[in-house]
Amino acid sequence: MATEVMSMEDIRASALRLGIDFSEVDLDSIRLPPGEDFGIISDDEDLKEEEELEFEAGFGNIIVVDNLPVVPKEKFEKLEGVIRKIYSQIGVIKDDGLWMPVDHTGKTLGYCFIEYNTPQEAELAKEKTNGYKLDRSHIFAVNMFDDIEKFMKVPDEWAPPEIKPYSPGENLQHWLTDEKARDQFVIRAGSDTEVLWNDARQLKPDPVYKRPFWTESFVQWSPLGTYLATLHRQGAVVWGGASAFNRLTRYAHPQVRLIDFSPGEGFLVTYSSHEPSNPRDTHRVVLNIFDVRSGKVMRDFKGSVDEFAIGGTGGVTGVSWPVFRWGGGKDDKYFARIGKNVISVYETETFTLIDKKSIKVENVMDFSWSPTDPILALFVPELGGGNQPARVSLVQIPSKEELRQKNLFSVSDCKMYWQSNGDYLAVKVDRYTKTKKSTYTGFELFRIKERDIPIEVLELENKNDKIIAFAWEPKGHRFAVIHGDNPRPDISFYSMRTAHNTGRVSKLTTIKGKQANALYWSPAGRFIVLAGLKNFNGQLEFYNVDELETMATAEHFMATDIEWDPTGRYVATSVTSVHEMENGFNIWSFNGKLLYRILKDHFFQFSWRPRPPSLLSPEKEEEISKNLKKYSKKYEAEDQDVSLQLSEQEREKRKIVKEEWERWISEWKQLQEEEKLERQKLRDGEASDEEEEYEAKDVEVEELLDVQEEVISFD
């Protein structure tokens, strides 16, 4: 909806109603926010109005603060300094953005106007300071400038509100009811973004929705597949639906570069980095946390890049991404960030620190949440030249109680891997040898759900092997490790259970000399793709871990990405525009059969649409598994119908090819007949060019090869 533009008469009338002396307002000092046009579209922008995000413009970045002390002219500067100090902590006040009206004697009138750079800062200032107690007699009443306009237009007489008929919105989970039980995926190639069904039975993708210039950088599904997010200069947008993909909510964040959903889809974190005006300063980082449904900013964070770069590298401009890591399972109850010697844990009920203070952990290097429980795993490296050992600690939230701690000696590096159900935590520990000239690797395996959280130590048979990759089986008890030296490392499979379930880790098998450097477990477990990417040029091995056997080997030359569909039935391998050739994607069955291949120039992104957790109870899933033959009859019949349909399609293709061939033969015969007289003339009157009318003759030809004279002696 386009913003209504106020005329100068309207502005003067509004100022008069609010008691503002308009003659004292310096209009030349007013500066529009960067990128803001207040609803006035320029000539070259109205052509692409449909593609632009239309965030509301107006006076949304101005607040009115009432119930201020009424002070004489002599105390004006002191009061202004107090107000500026309070409100500049929340956001950046624009130049000449604090205006406190006075009467003819210079005495303040008890209110002021504050103008921020963005409406989000103004909204946050209203939330934070409405009801702020300056002293016993002065409690701030803060309103948005736009709200005062609305209040002024309220009629004196009450009228009952108009009751609008209820119109239900689109069911955002409708895509899960597909009769063919297909999954969707999104691709970006060139300027187009497409959502498609994976129609593996028909051996092709089935189009759902296509739109050019839908995003300015990338698209991202929410964790449960409800929303698709796009990025734009003005902010982010989420879309939803089964086929139409209607725009649902917009999130204003200029120059947004990265986004991250909370696991339960309740919140959206947006990130941007801005160059400093002073070359000696670092980039300034802005992070907003939005409520996904309402689009409201729940909390914002601002600071230098250095403040957000602790805990590893990644993201952009040195910031470790994601800055905030979500914990507590799918209820989005907690989120945390790492700082210098602290872990700051926030609760989403108030968006404040738990107990109003961070967890102090001297020299903390890294942390990670359990995927299902409010448990933090912290890693602290060695201190004091090895006098204080490194350690991994498990901390319960919100009590901040330490559940378990393990000291580690001679540690050079450490990385933590949680199993998807939060049952196990694997800590990969790189240790120095006694000479300190090399390192070796071992694993500390925490059994989180067992009494007192027992820990096992696992070392490979050759402990000097380099660990290339590690991955837990989703929802399972097994894990895989690629270890050794390139170009043909080994792959070992381990189980956290033994035959007698004695709670000891055991090795299942080691397969030798594989061209693999990445592991991709099926979301349903049991199957895994052993992949050789980058230098291995897309080698693929589809492996059955239950049977410990290879189902198929294949290659997708120059593959850059591999992703299982959420059901574990299909695998997508893709070659993105990192390479100039062979751009596109392949869809494989779980056991390594190539189903179809799609080539796309300038191919950027492939992403399966996630599925929410099943609504079936574990008991019901087990019952279905036991009676699978009964349930599969319906689908077997459908498969047979599809097979017959495909066979019919194949026969139709062959029929078309045969007809095309016969038509081509007929055309050439007709052409031959038309040119018969011409050929007869060229043959000096020969009557026919039919093969059986020719007469074969034997012709003898004598040829003198050589003549040589030789004198023979009769001696």
C-alpha positions, 0 to 999 in steps of 0.5 A, a space after each residue: 500500500 503506497 504511503 500517503 504524502 502530507 502537504 505543507 498545509 497538513 504539516 502546519 495544521 498538525 504542528 499547531 494541534 501539537 503546540 509546535 511553533 512551526 516558524 522555529 523549525 529549520 526545514 533546511 536542516 531536515 535530512 531524509 534517511 538513506 534510501 528513504 523517499 517517504 512514498 515519493 517514487 522517482 521516475 526511474 523507480 516506478 517502473 520496477 515498483 512491483 519488485 521493490 519492497 514497500 516499507 512504510 514511510 512517514 514519521 515512524 522514526 520520531 518519538 514524543 517524550 512527555 512528563 519531562 521536568 519543566 525547567 527555566 532557561 538556565 537548566 535547559 542544557 543540563 536537562 537536554 544532556 540527561 535526555 540525550 544520554 538516556 536515549 543515545 544508549 538505545 540508538 543513534 539520534 540524528 543530527 539536530 534530532 533532539 528538540 525540546 520546545 520552550 515558551 517565550 521565557 525559555 522555560 521548557 514545556 515538559 515534552 520533547 521530540 527525538 528523531 532516530 535514524 530508523 523506525 526500529 530504533 524509535 520503536 525500541 526507544 518507546 518500549 524501553 523508556 515508556 514508564 521510565 522513572 527519572 525521579 519520583 515526580 517525573 515518569 516518562 510517557 513515550 509515544 510514536 509521533 505517528 500515533 499522536 496523529 492517530 489519537 488526534 483523529 479519534 472521533 468524540 462520539 463512540 461508534 461500534 467497530 465494523 465487523 469484517 467477515 472472516 476470511 481464512 488465510 492459506 494453509 501454510 502446511 498444505 504442501 505436506 498433503 501432496 497426494 504423491 508424497 513428493 518433496 519440494 526444492 528451490 533453485 536459483 539460476 541466472 536471475 530466476 528463482 524456481 520452486 519445484 516438486 521432485 517427481 521421481 516417478 516421472 523422472 523429472 521436476 514438476 514446476 510449482 512457482 517461478 519468479 525472476 529477480 525474487 531475491 538480491 542474494 540468496 533464498 533460505 527455507 525456515 527450519 520446518 519448511 513453513 517459510 521461504 525468505 528472500 533478501 533485498 536492499 531494504 530488508 528481508 521478506 518471508 513467503 509461504 504457500 503450497 503453490 502461490 507463495 504469497 508475501 507474508 511479512 517484511 522485516 526492515 533492515 537496510 543492507 541486510 546480508 545474512 539471516 538465521 531462523 530460530 529452530 522453531 521458526 518463531 524468530 528471525 535474526 538479520 545481520 548487516 555490516 556498515 563501513 565506518 565514516 572514520 577509516 581508523 574505525 572498524 566496521 559497525 555491525 547491526 543485528 536485529 531479532 524479529 518476531 517472524 509473524 508480527 515483524 516486530 523487532 524484539 531486540 537489536 544489537 550493535 557494535 564493532 566487528 571485533 565484538 562479534 568476531 569471537 569464537 571462530 571465523 565465518 560469515 562476512 568481515 570477520 564475524 563468526 556466523 551465526 552470532 546467536 546460537 539457539 538452544 532449548 529445542 524447538 520452543 525457541 526459549 534461549 539464545 546465546 552468544 560468545 564474548 570475551 571471557 563470557 557466554 551471554 545467554 538470553 531468554 526470549 520471554 523478556 529478551 534479557 540476560 538470564 539473571 541479568 548477567 552473563 556466564 563468566 568463563 575465563 578465555 572461553 573459545 567455543 560453545 554449542 547447544 544440545 539440539 534438544 535440551 537446554 544444555 551448553 557445552 563449553 570449550 576452554 583452552 589451556 592457560 598459563 603455558 599448560 599449567 591450567 589444563 584445557 576443559 570441556 564443561 556441560 552447563 545446565 540452563 537456566 540454573 547455570 549448574 555445571 553438570 560435567 567437566 573433563 580436563 584435557 592436557 596438551 591440547 592444540 585444538 578441539 571441536 564438538 559434535 552433537 548427535 541430533 537427539 542430544 544423546 551423545 556429544 563427541 569432542 574431537 581433541 587434537 593433542 601435542 606429542 611429547 616433543 610438541 613437534 606434531 599432533 595426534 587426535 582422539 575422541 572424548 565421547 559423552 553419554 548425555 542421557 545416562 547417569 552421571 554422564 559417563 565419558 569414553 576415550 576413543 583413539 584410532 588404531 593408528 592414532 597419528 591418522 589425520 581426521 578428515 571428517 566426522 558425522 553422527 548418524 541422525 537419530 541413531 547411535 553410530 558415527 563415521 570417521 574419515 581418517 588417514 592421508 589423501 588421496 585414499 584415506 580410510 573410513 571407519 564406522 563405530 557404534 555407541 552400543 555393543 551386541 550386549 548393549 554394555 555401553 561401550 563404543 565398538 568399531 563396526 568396520 573399516 573400509 580402506 582406500 576410498 576417494 572420499 573427504 565428506 560424509 552425508 548421512 541420510 536423515 533417516 539413518 542407515 544409509 550414507 553417501 561417502 563423497 569425494 568433492 573438490 580435488 576428488 571431482 565428485 566421486 560418490 559411494 552409496 553405502 548401507 551401514 546396516 549391511 556394511 556393504 556398498 550399494 552403488 558407486 557413481 560420479 558427478 563430475 565437479 560436484 560442489 554440494 550434496 544434500 539429502 531430501 528430508 525423508 531420506 529417499 533421494 539425494 541431490 548433487 549439484 555443480 554451482 557457478 563456482 565452476 564454469 562448466 556442467 552447472 546444474 543438479 542430479 537427483 539420485 535414489 537412496 541406493 545410488 540410481 541416477 533418476 534425472 539430470 538438469 543442466 542450468 547455466 549460472 546455477 547458484 543454489 539448490 535447497 530441499 524444503 525441510 519437513 516438520 517432525 512427524 505427528 506420529 508417535 514412536 509406537 505408531 511408527 513402529 506399528 507401521 514399520 512392522 505392517 509395511 506390506 499392508 500399507 505399501 499395497 496402495 503405493 505398489 499399485 500406484 507405482 505399477 500404474 506409473 510404470 505402465 504410464 512410463 512404458 506407454 510414454 516410451 512406446 509413444 516416443 519410439 512410435 514418433 521416431 519411427 514415423 519420423 524415419 519413414 517420413 524422411 525415407 519417403 521424402 528422399 524416394 520422392 526426390 530421387 524420382 523427381 531427379 531421375 531424368 537428370 541422372 539419366 542425362 548425366 549418364 549419357 542416356 543410360 535408361 535406368 538406375 535400378 541395381 538389378 538391371 545392371 549387367 556385370 562384365 568381367 574385363 581382363 586388363 594386362 599391365 606391363 610392370 617393368 622391363 629389365 635387360 640382363 647380360 648372362 655370361 656363358 663362361 
